[in-house]
Amino acid sequence: MFGRGNIFKAVETRLDAPLAGEKFSIVLLSQGGTRSAFSHSRWIASSLAQQGYIVVVPKPPEPNEITAYKVVDEITLRASALKLGLNTLKSVEALFGGADMGEVFGVGFFLGGTSMLMLSGAQISSEKYLASCDSTKNIDCRWLRNNSIDVATIPDEKFRPLQTENKLRSVVVISPELTANQHPALVPAQSMIELPSVTLEDIPGANQFSAFLSVLRVVSASLP
C-alpha cells in the first residue's frame, strides 16, 4: 500500500510487476503548491497508470525543508525537476523500453500547473512577482510576511530563464498559481486564456475548497 495519510486513501501497488509488451504515452505530473505533500499526487498518478500511461512524478522537498526564503527557488526548481524526471526515464530500463517519447503530456495542479506552463514557454516576470504582494496575485504573501520575507526585496537572479520542454504535446493545468492579474489568485490570467491554443473550462459545482478532489478551472493547451 502506497501513500497512507489523512486526506486520501492508500493505493494498492505491485512492486517489480512486468511491463506490458507495448508502447505507452508519458505524463509529467506535478501536484499542489510549494508545501504540498508529495503523497497528494497518488490518487491521480495511480488513475493515469491504470489507464496505460507512464507517470513521472518528481519528488519535491519535504514541507519542513522549504523555508520561506526558498519559495521563489521552487518556482523554477519544480519545472526543472520535471525535465530531469523525463530525461532520467531513459536510464530506467524496466520502463524506458515501453515509453513512447513522442507522446509526452503534462498535468499540473496549482504551482505544478505553473511549472507546466513554464515548460510550455511561459515566463515569470520578476518585476510583476516583486509587486505581487501589493495585490492578490500571490497566495503566499501572508505566510511570507509572517516569516519576515519581503517579496519586493527578492533578488532578480532568482528568476532565471528556464529552457522549455519541446517533447510536450499538450498540458492540462488546474488553477495555476502566479498567473492571475486579478482576484482571486488562482484564476488564470486573461491574457493566457485568450491564446488560440488554450481552452478554459469551469467545472460546475466545484469551489476553492474542493481543489484536491475535483477540478476548479482546467486550462488545456495544445502545443506545436
C-alpha positions as CSV (number, residue, x, y, z in Angstrom):
1,M,0.0,0.0,0.0
2,F,1.4,3.4,-1.0
3,G,0.5,6.8,0.4
4,R,-1.1,6.2,3.8
5,G,-2.3,9.6,5.1
6,N,-5.2,11.6,6.4
7,I,-6.5,13.1,3.1
8,F,-6.6,10.3,0.5
9,K,-6.9,6.6,0.7
10,A,-3.8,4.5,0.2
11,V,-3.2,3.0,-3.2
12,E,-2.5,-0.7,-3.7
13,T,0.6,-1.3,-5.8
14,R,2.7,-4.2,-7.1
15,L,6.5,-4.0,-6.9
16,D,8.5,-5.3,-9.8
17,A,5.5,-6.1,-11.9
18,P,6.4,-6.7,-15.6
19,L,5.6,-4.0,-18.1
20,A,3.0,-4.9,-20.8
21,G,4.5,-5.5,-24.2
22,E,3.6,-2.3,-26.0
23,K,4.4,1.4,-26.0
24,F,2.9,3.8,-23.5
25,S,2.4,7.6,-23.5
26,I,4.2,9.6,-20.8
27,V,2.6,12.1,-18.4
28,L,4.7,14.5,-16.4
29,L,2.7,15.2,-13.2
30,S,3.1,17.9,-10.5
31,Q,0.6,18.2,-7.7
32,G,0.0,21.1,-5.4
33,G,1.8,24.2,-4.2
34,T,5.2,24.7,-2.7
35,R,4.4,23.0,0.6
36,S,2.0,20.3,-0.7
37,A,2.9,16.8,0.5
38,F,4.4,14.5,-2.2
39,S,1.8,11.8,-1.4
40,H,-1.0,14.0,-2.5
41,S,-0.3,13.0,-6.2
42,R,-1.0,9.3,-5.7
43,W,-4.7,9.5,-6.5
44,I,-4.3,10.9,-10.0
45,A,-0.9,9.1,-10.6
46,S,-2.5,5.7,-10.0
47,S,-5.5,6.5,-12.1
48,L,-3.4,7.6,-15.0
49,A,-1.2,4.5,-14.7
50,Q,-4.3,2.3,-14.7
51,Q,-5.3,3.9,-18.0
52,G,-2.0,3.0,-19.6
53,Y,0.3,6.0,-19.0
54,I,3.8,6.0,-17.6
55,V,3.6,8.7,-15.0
56,V,6.7,10.7,-14.0
57,V,6.3,12.4,-10.6
58,P,9.5,14.2,-9.3
59,K,9.6,14.2,-5.5
60,P,9.8,17.8,-4.2
61,P,11.5,18.7,-0.9
62,E,9.5,17.8,2.2
63,P,7.3,20.6,3.5
64,N,9.6,21.2,6.5
65,E,12.6,21.5,4.2
66,I,11.2,24.5,2.3
67,T,11.9,27.7,4.1
68,A,10.1,30.9,3.2
69,Y,13.2,32.3,1.5
70,K,13.4,29.2,-0.7
71,V,9.8,29.6,-2.0
72,V,10.9,31.6,-5.0
73,D,13.5,29.0,-5.9
74,E,10.8,26.4,-6.1
75,I,9.1,28.2,-8.9
76,T,11.9,27.3,-11.3
77,L,13.2,24.2,-9.5
78,R,9.8,22.4,-9.8
79,A,9.8,22.9,-13.6
80,S,13.5,21.8,-13.8
81,A,12.7,18.7,-11.8
82,L,10.1,17.7,-14.3
83,K,12.5,18.0,-17.1
84,L,15.1,16.0,-15.2
85,G,12.5,13.3,-14.4
86,L,11.7,12.9,-18.1
87,N,15.4,12.7,-19.0
88,T,16.0,10.2,-16.2
89,L,13.3,7.9,-17.5
90,K,15.9,6.9,-20.2
91,S,18.0,5.2,-17.5
92,V,15.1,3.2,-16.1
93,E,15.4,0.0,-18.2
94,A,12.2,-1.5,-17.0
95,L,10.2,1.4,-18.1
96,F,12.0,3.1,-21.0
97,G,11.6,0.2,-23.3
98,G,7.9,0.7,-23.2
99,A,7.9,4.5,-23.2
100,D,6.7,6.4,-26.2
101,M,8.9,9.5,-26.1
102,G,6.9,11.0,-29.0
103,E,3.8,11.1,-26.8
104,V,4.6,13.2,-23.7
105,F,1.9,15.2,-21.9
106,G,1.8,17.3,-18.7
107,V,-0.7,17.6,-15.9
108,G,-0.2,20.2,-13.1
109,F,-2.1,21.5,-10.1
110,F,-1.6,25.0,-8.6
111,L,2.2,25.6,-8.6
112,G,2.6,22.4,-10.5
113,G,0.3,23.9,-13.2
114,T,2.5,27.0,-13.3
115,S,5.5,24.7,-13.8
116,M,3.8,23.0,-16.8
117,L,3.1,26.4,-18.3
118,M,6.8,27.4,-17.9
119,L,7.9,24.2,-19.6
120,S,5.5,25.2,-22.4
121,G,7.1,28.6,-22.9
122,A,5.5,30.9,-20.2
123,Q,7.9,33.1,-18.2
124,I,7.7,34.5,-14.7
125,S,8.1,38.3,-14.7
126,S,10.5,39.3,-11.9
127,E,9.0,42.8,-11.9
128,K,5.4,41.6,-11.5
129,Y,6.4,39.0,-8.9
130,L,8.2,41.6,-6.8
131,A,5.0,43.6,-6.8
132,S,2.7,40.6,-6.3
133,C,2.1,41.2,-2.6
134,D,0.7,44.7,-3.3
135,S,-2.4,43.0,-4.7
136,T,-3.9,39.5,-4.6
137,K,-1.7,37.8,-7.2
138,N,0.4,35.8,-4.7
139,I,-1.4,33.5,-2.3
140,D,1.8,33.0,-0.2
141,C,2.1,36.7,0.8
142,R,0.7,36.3,4.4
143,W,2.9,33.3,5.1
144,L,6.0,35.1,3.7
145,R,5.3,38.2,5.8
146,N,4.9,36.0,8.9
147,N,8.4,34.7,8.2
148,S,9.9,38.1,7.7
149,I,10.2,37.8,4.0
150,D,9.6,41.0,1.9
151,V,8.8,39.9,-1.7
152,A,9.8,43.3,-3.0
153,T,13.4,42.7,-2.0
154,I,14.0,39.3,-3.6
155,P,17.0,39.4,-6.0
156,D,16.2,39.4,-9.7
157,E,18.7,36.5,-10.3
158,K,16.2,34.1,-8.6
159,F,14.1,34.4,-11.8
160,R,16.5,32.8,-14.2
161,P,15.2,31.8,-17.6
162,L,14.1,28.2,-18.0
163,Q,14.6,26.0,-21.0
164,T,11.3,24.8,-22.4
165,E,10.5,21.1,-22.9
166,N,9.9,20.6,-26.6
167,K,8.7,17.0,-26.2
168,L,5.4,18.1,-24.6
169,R,2.4,17.6,-26.9
170,S,-0.2,19.3,-24.6
171,V,-0.7,20.2,-21.0
172,V,-3.7,20.3,-18.6
173,V,-3.3,22.7,-15.7
174,I,-5.7,23.2,-12.8
175,S,-5.8,26.6,-11.1
176,P,-2.2,27.5,-11.9
177,E,-0.7,29.9,-9.3
178,L,1.0,33.2,-10.1
179,T,-0.7,33.7,-13.5
180,A,-3.6,35.9,-12.4
181,N,-3.8,39.6,-12.9
182,Q,-6.9,39.9,-10.7
183,H,-8.6,38.4,-7.6
184,P,-8.8,35.5,-6.8
185,A,-5.1,34.4,-7.2
186,L,-6.0,31.0,-8.7
187,V,-7.9,32.4,-11.6
188,P,-5.8,32.1,-14.8
189,A,-4.7,35.4,-16.4
190,Q,-7.0,36.7,-19.1
191,S,-4.0,37.1,-21.4
192,M,-3.2,33.4,-21.1
193,I,-6.7,32.1,-21.8
194,E,-7.0,34.3,-24.9
195,L,-4.2,32.4,-26.6
196,P,-5.5,30.4,-29.6
197,S,-4.0,27.1,-28.4
198,V,-5.6,27.4,-24.9
199,T,-9.0,26.3,-23.7
200,L,-10.5,27.2,-20.3
201,E,-13.1,25.0,-18.7
202,D,-15.0,25.6,-15.4
203,I,-16.4,22.6,-13.6
204,P,-20.0,23.3,-12.3
205,G,-20.4,22.8,-8.5
206,A,-16.7,23.0,-7.7
207,N,-15.2,25.6,-5.5
208,Q,-11.9,26.6,-3.9
209,F,-12.3,24.0,-1.1
210,S,-12.8,21.1,-3.5
211,A,-9.5,21.8,-5.1
212,F,-7.9,18.5,-4.1
213,L,-10.7,16.3,-5.2
214,S,-12.3,18.0,-8.2
215,V,-11.1,20.3,-10.9
216,L,-11.9,24.0,-10.5
217,R,-10.6,25.7,-13.6
218,V,-9.0,23.5,-16.2
219,V,-6.7,25.1,-18.7
220,S,-5.7,22.9,-21.7
221,A,-3.0,24.0,-24.0
222,S,-2.2,22.2,-27.3
223,L,1.5,22.8,-28.2
224,P,3.1,22.9,-31.6
